[in-house]
């Protein structure tokens, strides 16, 4: 078994363009469980979105762990690459822009859409 927990992320490259990447967390054995160290969080929100819901281009701003409870969410980047996250999947959205860079809808961010016939149920955990 791997000693790292890997999770897909939406982050930014050196030009602050949103990209898919992967983050790894060390795991330790504790009381019969394999756990990562504590990851601080600020708040939790429960989400429901109807089929067909979509966003415009945006950045997460604050790192947010999103856990898909039911349904399918497609995340598309400006380069048209996309990933679909479905029941049981999770990812961290943490793309952002520094204050001195103005958001440009044709350059920055990602968009999200609920695909398929089922509504999306997800948990959003704002990381600290």
N, CA, C and O atoms as a Tinker XYZ file with bonds, in Angstrom:
   512  protein
     1  N      0.827000   -1.192000    0.000000    73     2
     2  CA     0.000000    0.000000    0.000000    64     1     3
     3  C      0.869000    1.253000    0.000000    63     2     4     5
     4  O      1.913000    1.289000    0.652000    81     3
     5  N      0.448000    2.259000   -0.717000    73     3     6
     6  CA     1.171000    3.529000   -0.765000    64     5     7
     7  C      1.083000    4.236000    0.580000    63     6     8     9
     8  O      0.072000    4.132000    1.276000    81     7
     9  N      2.138000    4.951000    0.944000    73     7    10
    10  CA     2.106000    5.698000    2.193000    64     9    11
    11  C      1.678000    7.148000    1.967000    63    10    12    13
    12  O      1.875000    7.997000    2.835000    81    11
    13  N      1.098000    7.427000    0.812000    73    11    14
    14  CA     0.610000    8.775000    0.516000    64    13    15
    15  C     -0.827000    8.706000    0.007000    63    14    16    17
    16  O     -1.188000    7.824000   -0.772000    81    15
    17  N     -1.636000    9.658000    0.467000    73    15    18
    18  CA    -2.996000    9.829000   -0.019000    64    17    19
    19  C     -2.936000   10.900000   -1.099000    63    18    20    21
    20  O     -2.462000   12.007000   -0.843000    81    19
    21  N     -3.409000   10.588000   -2.303000    73    19    22
    22  CA    -3.340000   11.535000   -3.420000    64    21    23
    23  C     -4.737000   12.040000   -3.755000    63    22    24    25
    24  O     -5.709000   11.286000   -3.744000    81    23
    25  N     -4.812000   13.333000   -4.052000    73    23    26
    26  CA    -6.095000   13.936000   -4.405000    64    25    27
    27  C     -5.887000   14.920000   -5.556000    63    26    28    29
    28  O     -4.901000   15.657000   -5.585000    81    27
    29  N     -6.824000   14.921000   -6.501000    73    27    30
    30  CA    -6.788000   15.861000   -7.620000    64    29    31
    31  C     -7.000000   17.275000   -7.097000    63    30    32    33
    32  O     -7.802000   17.499000   -6.191000    81    31
    33  N     -6.271000   18.229000   -7.679000    73    31    34
    34  CA    -6.455000   19.631000   -7.321000    64    33    35
    35  C     -6.632000   20.470000   -8.582000    63    34    36    37
    36  O     -6.185000   20.103000   -9.669000    81    35
    37  N     -7.290000   21.594000   -8.403000    73    35    38
    38  CA    -7.309000   22.648000   -9.410000    64    37    39
    39  C     -6.452000   23.745000   -8.802000    63    38    40    41
    40  O     -6.848000   24.376000   -7.822000    81    39
    41  N     -5.286000   23.974000   -9.377000    73    39    42
    42  CA    -4.373000   24.988000   -8.851000    64    41    43
    43  C     -4.003000   25.933000   -9.986000    63    42    44    45
    44  O     -4.680000   25.954000  -11.014000    81    43
    45  N     -2.947000   26.709000   -9.817000    73    43    46
    46  CA    -2.515000   27.628000  -10.871000    64    45    47
    47  C     -1.054000   27.388000  -11.212000    63    46    48    49
    48  O     -0.267000   26.951000  -10.371000    81    47
    49  N     -0.701000   27.682000  -12.468000    73    47    50
    50  CA     0.703000   27.606000  -12.873000    64    49    51
    51  C      1.383000   28.943000  -12.584000    63    50    52    53
    52  O      0.798000   29.804000  -11.927000    81    51
    53  N      2.602000   29.125000  -13.065000    73    51    54
    54  CA     3.359000   30.349000  -12.775000    64    53    55
    55  C      2.742000   31.602000  -13.405000    63    54    56    57
    56  O      3.087000   32.719000  -13.021000    81    55
    57  N      1.833000   31.424000  -14.368000    73    55    58
    58  CA     1.121000   32.558000  -14.982000    64    57    59
    59  C     -0.283000   32.738000  -14.406000    63    58    60    61
    60  O     -1.078000   33.523000  -14.924000    81    59
    61  N     -0.581000   32.009000  -13.337000    73    59    62
    62  CA    -1.892000   32.041000  -12.682000    64    61    63
    63  C     -3.008000   31.566000  -13.604000    63    62    64    65
    64  O     -4.128000   32.074000  -13.563000    81    63
    65  N     -2.676000   30.575000  -14.442000    73    63    66
    66  CA    -3.659000   29.890000  -15.276000    64    65    67
    67  C     -4.049000   28.613000  -14.536000    63    66    68    69
    68  O     -3.180000   27.881000  -14.062000    81    67
    69  N     -5.343000   28.344000  -14.433000    73    67    70
    70  CA    -5.814000   27.162000  -13.707000    64    69    71
    71  C     -5.378000   25.884000  -14.410000    63    70    72    73
    72  O     -5.472000   25.766000  -15.632000    81    71
    73  N     -4.900000   24.929000  -13.619000    73    71    74
    74  CA    -4.429000   23.638000  -14.128000    64    73    75
    75  C     -4.880000   22.533000  -13.181000    63    74    76    77
    76  O     -5.093000   22.766000  -11.991000    81    75
    77  N     -5.023000   21.329000  -13.725000    73    75    78
    78  CA    -5.232000   20.165000  -12.878000    64    77    79
    79  C     -3.876000   19.689000  -12.392000    63    78    80    81
    80  O     -2.911000   19.674000  -13.156000    81    79
    81  N     -3.797000   19.307000  -11.151000    73    79    82
    82  CA    -2.578000   18.716000  -10.606000    64    81    83
    83  C     -2.988000   17.715000   -9.534000    63    82    84    85
    84  O     -4.161000   17.363000   -9.409000    81    83
    85  N     -2.029000   17.274000   -8.783000    73    83    86
    86  CA    -2.301000   16.280000   -7.745000    64    85    87
    87  C     -1.502000   16.653000   -6.508000    63    86    88    89
    88  O     -0.347000   17.068000   -6.605000    81    87
    89  N     -2.120000   16.505000   -5.355000    73    87    90
    90  CA    -1.456000   16.784000   -4.093000    64    89    91
    91  C     -1.384000   15.484000   -3.301000    63    90    92    93
    92  O     -2.310000   14.673000   -3.339000    81    91
    93  N     -0.287000   15.293000   -2.590000    73    91    94
    94  CA    -0.098000   14.076000   -1.797000    64    93    95
    95  C     -0.013000   14.421000   -0.323000    63    94    96    97
    96  O      0.570000   15.436000    0.058000    81    95
    97  N     -0.592000   13.576000    0.493000    73    95    98
    98  CA    -0.550000   13.729000    1.942000    64    97    99
    99  C      0.025000   12.456000    2.542000    63    98   100   101
   100  O     -0.409000   11.354000    2.204000    81    99
   101  N      0.998000   12.605000    3.429000    73    99   102
   102  CA     1.580000   11.456000    4.128000    64   101   103
   103  C      0.502000   10.769000    4.955000    63   102   104   105
   104  O     -0.410000   11.420000    5.464000    81   103
   105  N      0.612000    9.449000    5.087000    73   103   106
   106  CA    -0.333000    8.681000    5.896000    64   105   107
   107  C      0.413000    7.992000    7.027000    63   106   108   109
   108  O      1.573000    7.603000    6.883000    81   107
   109  N     -0.274000    7.850000    8.151000    73   107   110
   110  CA     0.297000    7.138000    9.295000    64   109   111
   111  C     -0.733000    6.140000    9.820000    63   110   112   113
   112  O     -1.939000    6.329000    9.663000    81   111
   113  N     -0.233000    5.074000   10.447000    73   111   114
   114  CA    -1.110000    4.088000   11.076000    64   113   115
   115  C     -1.412000    4.585000   12.482000    63   114   116   117
   116  O     -0.505000    4.939000   13.234000    81   115
   117  N     -2.701000    4.609000   12.831000    73   115   118
   118  CA    -3.090000    5.075000   14.161000    64   117   119
   119  C     -4.337000    4.330000   14.611000    63   118   120   121
   120  O     -5.411000    4.497000   14.034000    81   119
   121  N     -4.192000    3.523000   15.626000    73   119   122
   122  CA    -5.336000    2.803000   16.180000    64   121   123
   123  C     -6.048000    1.927000   15.176000    63   122   124   125
   124  O     -7.275000    1.827000   15.209000    81   123
   125  N     -5.313000    1.291000   14.287000    73   123   126
   126  CA    -5.914000    0.419000   13.286000    64   125   127
   127  C     -6.410000    1.145000   12.048000    63   126   128   129
   128  O     -6.907000    0.516000   11.115000    81   127
   129  N     -6.277000    2.473000   12.033000    73   127   130
   130  CA    -6.690000    3.263000   10.867000    64   129   131
   131  C     -5.454000    3.831000   10.186000    63   130   132   133
   132  O     -4.419000    4.032000   10.821000    81   131
   133  N     -5.569000    4.081000    8.909000    73   131   134
   134  CA    -4.510000    4.769000    8.181000    64   133   135
   135  C     -5.021000    6.182000    7.925000    63   134   136   137
   136  O     -6.009000    6.378000    7.217000    81   135
   137  N     -4.336000    7.166000    8.511000    73   135   138
   138  CA    -4.788000    8.553000    8.482000    64   137   139
   139  C     -3.711000    9.491000    7.968000    63   138   140   141
   140  O     -2.520000    9.186000    8.031000    81   139
   141  N     -4.143000   10.634000    7.459000    73   139   142
   142  CA    -3.208000   11.730000    7.211000    64   141   143
   143  C     -3.097000   12.523000    8.512000    63   142   144   145
   144  O     -3.883000   12.320000    9.437000    81   143
   145  N     -2.122000   13.424000    8.579000    73   143   146
   146  CA    -2.099000   14.376000    9.683000    64   145   147
   147  C     -3.340000   15.246000    9.582000    63   146   148   149
   148  O     -4.035000   15.237000    8.566000    81   147
   149  N     -3.612000   15.993000   10.640000    73   147   150
   150  CA    -4.747000   16.904000   10.639000    64   149   151
   151  C     -4.612000   17.942000    9.530000    63   150   152   153
   152  O     -3.533000   18.482000    9.289000    81   151
   153  N     -5.721000   18.204000    8.870000    73   151   154
   154  CA    -5.791000   19.256000    7.858000    64   153   155
   155  C     -6.801000   20.271000    8.388000    63   154   156   157
   156  O     -7.976000   19.949000    8.559000    81   155
   157  N     -6.348000   21.487000    8.646000    73   155   158
   158  CA    -7.225000   22.502000    9.230000    64   157   159
   159  C     -8.328000   22.893000    8.260000    63   158   160   161
   160  O     -8.123000   22.939000    7.047000    81   159
   161  N     -9.498000   23.175000    8.814000    73   159   162
   162  CA   -10.646000   23.608000    8.024000    64   161   163
   163  C    -11.337000   24.760000    8.740000    63   162   164   165
   164  O    -11.294000   24.863000    9.966000    81   163
   165  N    -11.980000   25.630000    7.948000    73   163   166
   166  CA   -12.650000   26.799000    8.517000    64   165   167
   167  C    -14.158000   26.633000    8.622000    63   166   168   169
   168  O    -14.761000   27.053000    9.610000    81   167
   169  N    -14.775000   26.022000    7.607000    73   167   170
   170  CA   -16.218000   25.822000    7.661000    64   169   171
   171  C    -16.626000   24.734000    6.683000    63   170   172   173
   172  O    -15.819000   24.253000    5.888000    81   171
   173  N    -17.886000   24.359000    6.758000    73   171   174
   174  CA   -18.430000   23.284000    5.934000    64   173   175
   175  C    -19.778000   23.744000    5.397000    63   174   176   177
   176  O    -20.574000   24.339000    6.123000    81   175
   177  N    -20.030000   23.463000    4.114000    73   175   178
   178  CA   -21.333000   23.769000    3.519000    64   177   179
   179  C    -21.837000   22.536000    2.780000    63   178   180   181
   180  O    -21.056000   21.800000    2.176000    81   179
   181  N    -23.134000   22.320000    2.833000    73   179   182
   182  CA   -23.765000   21.231000    2.096000    64   181   183
   183  C    -24.415000   21.837000    0.854000    63   182   184   185
   184  O    -25.074000   22.874000    0.930000    81   183
   185  N    -24.225000   21.188000   -0.276000    73   183   186
   186  CA   -24.667000   21.751000   -1.557000    64   185   187
   187  C    -25.606000   20.802000   -2.276000    63   186   188   189
   188  O    -25.453000   19.582000   -2.210000    81   187
   189  N    -26.594000   21.387000   -2.973000    73   187   190
   190  CA   -27.436000   20.656000   -3.898000    64   189   191
   191  C    -27.596000   21.537000   -5.127000    63   190   192   193
   192  O    -27.950000   22.710000   -5.007000    81   191
   193  N    -27.338000   20.986000   -6.304000    73   191   194
   194  CA   -27.526000   21.702000   -7.565000    64   193   195
   195  C    -28.298000   20.798000   -8.517000    63   194   196   197
   196  O    -28.038000   19.598000   -8.604000    81   195
   197  N    -29.242000   21.389000   -9.222000    73   195   198
   198  CA   -30.079000   20.640000  -10.161000    64   197   199
   199  C    -29.289000   20.247000  -11.414000    63   198   200   201
   200  O    -28.286000   20.885000  -11.733000    81   199
   201  N    -29.733000   19.197000  -12.130000    73   199   202
   202  CA   -29.101000   18.839000  -13.401000    64   201   203
   203  C    -29.106000   20.050000  -14.333000    63   202   204   205
   204  O    -30.091000   20.785000  -14.399000    81   203
   205  N    -28.014000   20.252000  -15.045000    73   203   206
   206  CA   -27.911000   21.377000  -15.965000    64   205   207
   207  C    -27.327000   22.633000  -15.346000    63   206   208   209
   208  O    -26.972000   23.564000  -16.069000    81   207
   209  N    -27.218000   22.681000  -14.017000    73   207   210
   210  CA   -26.620000   23.854000  -13.368000    64   209   211
   211  C    -25.197000   24.042000  -13.881000    63   210   212   213
   212  O    -24.458000   23.072000  -14.047000    81   211
   213  N    -24.815000   25.294000  -14.132000    73   211   214
   214  CA   -23.435000   25.571000  -14.530000    64   213   215
   215  C    -23.014000   26.943000  -14.022000    63   214   216   217
   216  O    -23.847000   27.811000  -13.760000    81   215
   217  N    -21.716000   27.116000  -13.892000    73   215   218
   218  CA   -21.164000   28.395000  -13.463000    64   217   219
   219  C    -20.482000   29.063000  -14.646000    63   218   220   221
   220  O    -20.233000   28.434000  -15.675000    81   219
   221  N    -20.188000   30.332000  -14.485000    73   219   222
   222  CA   -19.330000   31.040000  -15.421000    64   221   223
   223  C    -17.892000   30.763000  -14.983000    63   222   224   225
   224  O    -17.674000   30.064000  -13.994000    81   223
   225  N    -16.925000   31.293000  -15.696000    73   223   226
   226  CA   -15.522000   31.137000  -15.324000    64   225   227
   227  C    -15.280000   31.826000  -13.987000    63   226   228   229
   228  O    -15.758000   32.938000  -13.763000    81   227
   229  N    -14.543000   31.171000  -13.106000    73   227   230
   230  CA   -14.246000   31.716000  -11.785000    64   229   231
   231  C    -13.035000   31.000000  -11.202000    63   230   232   233
   232  O    -12.614000   29.963000  -11.716000    81   231
   233  N    -12.481000   31.549000  -10.136000    73   231   234
   234  CA   -11.441000   30.863000   -9.368000    64   233   235
   235  C    -12.007000   30.570000   -7.990000    63   234   236   237
   236  O    -12.924000   31.249000   -7.527000    81   235
   237  N    -11.458000   29.558000   -7.341000    73   235   238
   238  CA   -11.935000   29.181000   -6.014000    64   237   239
   239  C    -11.622000   30.266000   -4.989000    63   238   240   241
   240  O    -12.418000   30.525000   -4.087000    81   239
   241  N    -10.471000   30.891000   -5.132000    73   239   242
   242  CA   -10.053000   31.881000   -4.138000    64   241   243
   243  C     -9.458000   31.194000   -2.933000    63   242   244   245
   244  O     -8.238000   31.158000   -2.774000    81   243
   245  N    -10.305000   30.650000   -2.084000    73   243   246
   246  CA    -9.859000   29.891000   -0.914000    64   245   247
   247  C     -9.870000   28.406000   -1.247000    63   246   248   249
   248  O    -10.782000   27.923000   -1.918000    81   247
   249  N     -8.873000   27.693000   -0.785000    73   247   250
   250  CA    -8.818000   26.241000   -1.023000    64   249   251
   251  C    -10.049000   25.574000   -0.414000    63   250   252   253
   252  O    -10.361000   25.773000    0.760000    81   251
   253  N    -10.740000   24.782000   -1.231000    73   251   254
   254  CA   -11.961000   24.112000   -0.789000    64   253   255
   255  C    -11.932000   22.650000   -1.217000    63   254   256   257
   256  O    -11.763000   22.336000   -2.395000    81   255
   257  N    -12.098000   21.765000   -0.242000    73   255   258
   258  CA   -12.232000   20.334000   -0.513000    64   257   259
   259  C    -13.687000   20.077000   -0.863000    63   258   260   261
   260  O    -14.585000   20.423000   -0.096000    81   259
   261  N    -13.921000   19.469000   -2.019000    73   259   262
   262  CA   -15.283000   19.159000   -2.455000    64   261   263
   263  C    -15.421000   17.648000   -2.541000    63   262   264   265
   264  O    -14.663000   16.978000   -3.242000    81   263
   265  N    -16.398000   17.124000   -1.820000    73   263   266
   266  CA   -16.669000   15.684000   -1.782000    64   265   267
   267  C    -18.020000   15.462000   -2.458000    63   266   268   269
   268  O    -19.039000   15.988000   -2.011000    81   267
   269  N    -18.021000   14.685000   -3.530000    73   267   270
   270  CA   -19.256000   14.414000   -4.268000    64   269   271
   271  C    -19.998000   13.277000   -3.573000    63   270   272   273
   272  O    -19.495000   12.157000   -3.480000    81   271
   273  N    -21.198000   13.580000   -3.087000    73   271   274
   274  CA   -22.012000   12.567000   -2.418000    64   273   275
   275  C    -22.908000   11.828000   -3.405000    63   274   276   277
   276  O    -23.136000   10.626000   -3.275000    81   275
   277  N    -23.416000   12.569000   -4.402000    73   275   278
   278  CA   -24.287000   11.962000   -5.407000    64   277   279
   279  C    -24.300000   12.863000   -6.627000    63   278   280   281
   280  O    -24.294000   14.088000   -6.499000    81   279
   281  N    -24.318000   12.266000   -7.804000    73   279   282
   282  CA   -24.356000   13.037000   -9.036000    64   281   283
   283  C    -22.982000   13.158000   -9.668000    63   282   284   285
   284  O    -22.020000   12.539000   -9.214000    81   283
   285  N    -22.898000   13.966000  -10.729000    73   283   286
   286  CA   -21.644000   14.144000  -11.463000    64   285   287
   287  C    -21.402000   15.624000  -11.718000    63   286   288   289
   288  O    -22.280000   16.341000  -12.199000    81   287
   289  N    -20.192000   16.067000  -11.385000    73   287   290
   290  CA   -19.770000   17.445000  -11.600000    64   289   291
   291  C    -18.600000   17.451000  -12.572000    63   290   292   293
   292  O    -17.593000   16.782000  -12.342000    81   291
   293  N    -18.733000   18.204000  -13.657000    73   291   294
   294  CA   -17.641000   18.352000  -14.629000    64   293   295
   295  C    -16.963000   19.698000  -14.373000    63   294   296   297
   296  O    -17.623000   20.735000  -14.308000    81   295
   297  N    -15.641000   19.666000  -14.231000    73   295   298
   298  CA   -14.834000   20.877000  -14.093000    64   297   299
   299  C    -14.056000   21.048000  -15.392000    63   298   300   301
   300  O    -13.323000   20.148000  -15.803000    81   299
   301  N    -14.213000   22.200000  -16.038000    73   299   302
   302  CA   -13.533000   22.490000  -17.300000    64   301   303
   303  C    -12.576000   23.657000  -17.101000    63   302   304   305
   304  O    -12.913000   24.657000  -16.467000    81   303
   305  N    -11.371000   23.510000  -17.660000    73   303   306
   306  CA   -10.364000   24.565000  -17.603000    64   305   307
   307  C    -10.396000   25.383000  -18.890000    63   306   308   309
   308  O    -11.048000   24.990000  -19.858000    81   307
   309  N     -9.702000   26.509000  -18.907000    73   307   310
   310  CA    -9.669000   27.381000  -20.087000    64   309   311
   311  C     -9.097000   26.679000  -21.315000    63   310   312   313
   312  O     -9.447000   27.030000  -22.442000    81   311
   313  N     -8.212000   25.680000  -21.113000    73   311   314
   314  CA    -7.624000   24.954000  -22.250000    64   313   315
   315  C     -8.537000   23.826000  -22.743000    63   314   316   317
   316  O     -8.119000   22.998000  -23.552000    81   315
   317  N     -9.771000   23.796000  -22.259000    73   315   318
   318  CA   -10.809000   22.814000  -22.598000    64   317   319
   319  C    -10.569000   21.431000  -22.015000    63   318   320   321
   320  O    -11.342000   20.513000  -22.293000    81   319
   321  N     -9.523000   21.251000  -21.213000    73   319   322
   322  CA    -9.369000   19.987000  -20.495000    64   321   323
   323  C    -10.423000   19.956000  -19.397000    63   322   324   325
   324  O    -10.735000   20.980000  -18.790000    81   323
   325  N    -10.965000   18.771000  -19.152000    73   323   326
   326  CA   -11.960000   18.664000  -18.091000    64   325   327
   327  C    -11.809000   17.343000  -17.358000    63   326   328   329
   328  O    -11.214000   16.390000  -17.859000    81   327
   329  N    -12.362000   17.319000  -16.167000    73   327   330
   330  CA   -12.447000   16.099000  -15.368000    64   329   331
   331  C    -13.859000   16.016000  -14.832000    63   330   332   333
   332  O    -14.485000   17.025000  -14.505000    81   331
   333  N    -14.348000   14.785000  -14.751000    73   331   334
   334  CA   -15.672000   14.555000  -14.185000    64   333   335
   335  C    -15.511000   13.861000  -12.849000    63   334   336   337
   336  O    -14.775000   12.882000  -12.723000    81   335
   337  N    -16.207000   14.380000  -11.858000    73   335   338
   338  CA   -16.164000   13.839000  -10.507000    64   337   339
   339  C    -17.559000   13.328000  -10.182000    63   338   340   341
   340  O    -18.551000   14.034000  -10.366000    81   339
   341  N    -17.622000   12.089000   -9.695000    73   339   342
   342  CA   -18.908000   11.456000   -9.449000    64   341   343
   343  C    -18.956000   10.910000   -8.022000    63   342   344   345
   344  O    -18.000000   11.056000   -7.261000    81   343
   345  N    -20.058000   10.292000   -7.674000    73   343   346
   346  CA   -20.293000    9.795000   -6.324000    64   345   347
   347  C    -19.047000    9.157000   -5.717000    63   346   348   349
   348  O    -18.480000    8.217000   -6.273000    81   347
   349  N    -18.632000    9.688000   -4.563000    73   347   350
   350  CA   -17.471000    9.162000   -3.848000    64   349   351
   351  C    -16.165000    9.852000   -4.183000    63   350   352   353
   352  O    -15.182000    9.683000   -3.463000    81   351
   353  N    -16.128000   10.634000   -5.270000    73   351   354
   354  CA   -14.904000   11.351000   -5.644000    64   353   355
   355  C    -14.743000   12.608000   -4.797000    63   354   356   357
   356  O    -15.708000   13.126000   -4.233000    81   355
   357  N    -13.510000   13.085000   -4.721000    73   355   358
   358  CA   -13.235000   14.355000   -4.055000    64   357   359
   359  C    -12.098000   15.057000   -4.779000    63   358   360   361
   360  O    -11.290000   14.422000   -5.457000    81   359
   361  N    -12.046000   16.371000   -4.625000    73   359   362
   362  CA   -10.960000   17.167000   -5.194000    64   361   363
   363  C    -10.842000   18.452000   -4.394000    63   362   364   365
   364  O    -11.745000   18.820000   -3.644000    81   363
   365  N     -9.709000   19.132000   -4.568000    73   363   366
   366  CA    -9.498000   20.416000   -3.907000    64   365   367
   367  C     -9.434000   21.497000   -4.980000    63   366   368   369
   368  O     -8.584000   21.452000   -5.869000    81   367
   369  N    -10.333000   22.462000   -4.888000    73   367   370
   370  CA   -10.293000   23.632000   -5.769000    64   369   371
   371  C     -9.519000   24.714000   -5.028000    63   370   372   373
   372  O     -9.944000   25.180000   -3.971000    81   371
   373  N     -8.376000   25.110000   -5.591000    73   371   374
   374  CA    -7.559000   26.127000   -4.914000    64   373   375
   375  C     -6.912000   27.097000   -5.894000    63   374   376   377
   376  O     -5.886000   27.705000   -5.588000    81   375
   377  N     -7.517000   27.241000   -7.078000    73   375   378
   378  CA    -6.990000   28.242000   -8.002000    64   377   379
   379  C     -7.376000   29.633000   -7.488000    63   378   380   381
   380  O     -8.437000   29.813000   -6.891000    81   379
   381  N     -6.510000   30.596000   -7.727000    73   379   382
   382  CA    -6.700000   31.946000   -7.196000    64   381   383
   383  C     -5.936000   32.942000   -8.058000    63   382   384   385
   384  O     -5.143000   32.562000   -8.919000    81   383
   385  N     -6.187000   34.209000   -7.813000    73   383   386
   386  CA    -5.418000   35.286000   -8.441000    64   385   387
   387  C     -4.951000   36.236000   -7.347000    63   386   388   389
   388  O     -5.709000   36.547000   -6.429000    81   387
   389  N     -3.709000   36.699000   -7.439000    73   387   390
   390  CA    -3.273000   37.731000   -6.499000    64   389   391
   391  C     -4.084000   39.009000   -6.738000    63   390   392   393
   392  O     -4.629000   39.215000   -7.822000    81   391
   393  N     -4.153000   39.846000   -5.729000    73   391   394
   394  CA    -4.954000   41.067000   -5.811000    64   393   395
   395  C     -4.569000   41.961000   -6.986000    63   394   396   397
   396  O     -5.423000   42.649000   -7.546000    81   395
   397  N     -3.290000   41.958000   -7.364000    73   395   398
   398  CA    -2.836000   42.863000   -8.426000    64   397   399
   399  C     -3.180000   42.379000   -9.835000    63   398   400   401
   400  O     -2.949000   43.104000  -10.802000    81   399
   401  N     -3.727000   41.165000   -9.972000    73   399   402
   402  CA    -4.106000   40.647000  -11.293000    64   401   403
   403  C     -5.625000   40.672000  -11.420000    63   402   404   405
   404  O     -6.334000   40.080000  -10.606000    81   403
   405  N     -6.118000   41.361000  -12.445000    73   403   406
   406  CA    -7.556000   41.417000  -12.699000    64   405   407
   407  C     -8.010000   40.135000  -13.388000    63   406   408   409
   408  O     -7.348000   39.649000  -14.304000    81   407
   409  N     -9.134000   39.595000  -12.946000    73   407   410
   410  CA    -9.690000   38.378000  -13.532000    64   409   411
   411  C    -10.104000   38.642000  -14.974000    63   410   412   413
   412  O    -10.781000   39.630000  -15.258000    81   411
   413  N     -9.699000   37.764000  -15.880000    73   411   414
   414  CA   -10.098000   37.836000  -17.291000    64   413   415
   415  C    -10.846000   36.552000  -17.640000    63   414   416   417
   416  O    -10.289000   35.460000  -17.532000    81   415
   417  N    -12.111000   36.679000  -18.058000    73   415   418
   418  CA   -12.959000   35.514000  -18.342000    64   417   419
   419  C    -12.421000   34.614000  -19.445000    63   418   420   421
   420  O    -12.801000   33.445000  -19.516000    81   419
   421  N    -11.553000   35.120000  -20.298000    73   419   422
   422  CA   -11.010000   34.301000  -21.385000    64   421   423
   423  C     -9.628000   33.734000  -21.055000    63   422   424   425
   424  O     -9.016000   33.077000  -21.898000    81   423
   425  N     -9.130000   33.980000  -19.842000    73   423   426
   426  CA    -7.792000   33.517000  -19.462000    64   425   427
   427  C     -7.804000   32.703000  -18.171000    63   426   428   429
   428  O     -7.198000   31.634000  -18.097000    81   427
   429  N     -8.488000   33.209000  -17.171000    73   427   430
   430  CA    -8.373000   32.648000  -15.823000    64   429   431
   431  C     -9.549000   31.748000  -15.441000    63   430   432   433
   432  O    -10.651000   31.856000  -15.978000    81   431
   433  N     -9.264000   30.862000  -14.497000    73   431   434
   434  CA   -10.310000   30.124000  -13.812000    64   433   435
   435  C    -10.758000   28.828000  -14.455000    63   434   436   437
   436  O    -10.177000   28.326000  -15.417000    81   435
   437  N    -11.815000   28.324000  -13.871000    73   435   438
   438  CA   -12.451000   27.081000  -14.307000    64   437   439
   439  C    -13.962000   27.294000  -14.246000    63   438   440   441
   440  O    -14.443000   28.256000  -13.648000    81   439
   441  N    -14.693000   26.392000  -14.868000    73   439   442
   442  CA   -16.144000   26.423000  -14.726000    64   441   443
   443  C    -16.620000   25.036000  -14.326000    63   442   444   445
   444  O    -15.930000   24.041000  -14.545000    81   443
   445  N    -17.797000   24.986000  -13.743000    73   443   446
   446  CA   -18.351000   23.730000  -13.244000    64   445   447
   447  C    -19.755000   23.548000  -13.806000    63   446   448   449
   448  O    -20.494000   24.515000  -13.987000    81   447
   449  N    -20.111000   22.293000  -14.078000    73   447   450
   450  CA   -21.475000   22.013000  -14.517000    64   449   451
   451  C    -21.903000   20.641000  -14.029000    63   450   452   453
   452  O    -21.124000   19.688000  -14.012000    81   451
   453  N    -23.166000   20.574000  -13.634000    73   451   454
   454  CA   -23.754000   19.299000  -13.229000    64   453   455
   455  C    -24.217000   18.614000  -14.501000    63   454   456   457
   456  O    -25.030000   19.161000  -15.246000    81   455
   457  N    -23.699000   17.409000  -14.752000    73   455   458
   458  CA   -24.072000   16.687000  -15.968000    64   457   459
   459  C    -24.873000   15.443000  -15.600000    63   458   460   461
   460  O    -24.801000   14.955000  -14.472000    81   459
   461  N    -25.621000   14.949000  -16.547000    73   459   462
   462  CA   -26.454000   13.777000  -16.308000    64   461   463
   463  C    -27.846000   14.187000  -15.853000    63   462   464   465
   464  O    -28.190000   15.369000  -15.843000    81   463
   465  N    -28.632000   13.200000  -15.478000    73   463   466
   466  CA   -30.037000   13.414000  -15.117000    64   465   467
   467  C    -30.250000   13.640000  -13.626000    63   466   468   469
   468  O    -31.328000   14.073000  -13.218000    81   467
   469  N    -29.239000   13.353000  -12.805000    73   467   470
   470  CA   -29.402000   13.425000  -11.348000    64   469   471
   471  C    -28.899000   14.756000  -10.800000    63   470   472   473
   472  O    -27.958000   15.334000  -11.343000    81   471
   473  N    -29.520000   15.245000   -9.729000    73   471   474
   474  CA   -28.976000   16.433000   -9.072000    64   473   475
   475  C    -27.638000   16.102000   -8.415000    63   474   476   477
   476  O    -27.306000   14.938000   -8.192000    81   475
   477  N    -26.889000   17.142000   -8.117000    73   475   478
   478  CA   -25.598000   16.989000   -7.447000    64   477   479
   479  C    -25.775000   17.272000   -5.963000    63   478   480   481
   480  O    -26.356000   18.287000   -5.579000    81   479
   481  N    -25.274000   16.374000   -5.141000    73   479   482
   482  CA   -25.176000   16.599000   -3.704000    64   481   483
   483  C    -23.701000   16.540000   -3.364000    63   482   484   485
   484  O    -23.026000   15.562000   -3.685000    81   483
   485  N    -23.195000   17.580000   -2.716000    73   483   486
   486  CA   -21.767000   17.644000   -2.411000    64   485   487
   487  C    -21.552000   18.346000   -1.077000    63   486   488   489
   488  O    -22.400000   19.102000   -0.605000    81   487
   489  N    -20.408000   18.078000   -0.491000    73   487   490
   490  CA   -19.969000   18.766000    0.720000    64   489   491
   491  C    -18.771000   19.621000    0.348000    63   490   492   493
   492  O    -17.823000   19.138000   -0.271000    81   491
   493  N    -18.815000   20.897000    0.728000    73   491   494
   494  CA   -17.710000   21.833000    0.502000    64   493   495
   495  C    -17.072000   22.126000    1.856000    63   494   496   497
   496  O    -17.748000   22.589000    2.774000    81   495
   497  N    -15.790000   21.861000    1.983000    73   495   498
   498  CA   -15.067000   22.135000    3.225000    64   497   499
   499  C    -13.973000   23.148000    2.912000    63   498   500   501
   500  O    -13.011000   22.842000    2.207000    81   499
   501  N    -14.132000   24.355000    3.443000    73   499   502
   502  CA   -13.131000   25.409000    3.231000    64   501   503
   503  C    -11.926000   25.101000    4.110000    63   502   504   505
   504  O    -12.033000   25.032000    5.334000    81   503
   505  N    -10.781000   24.919000    3.467000    73   503   506
   506  CA    -9.575000   24.540000    4.195000    64   505   507
   507  C     -8.913000   25.772000    4.804000    63   506   508   509
   508  O     -9.017000   26.879000    4.274000    81   507
   509  N     -8.229000   25.557000    5.928000    73   507   510
   510  CA    -7.640000   26.692000    6.661000    64   509   511
   511  C     -6.202000   26.907000    6.422000    63   510   512
   512  O     -5.614000   27.829000    6.987000    81   511
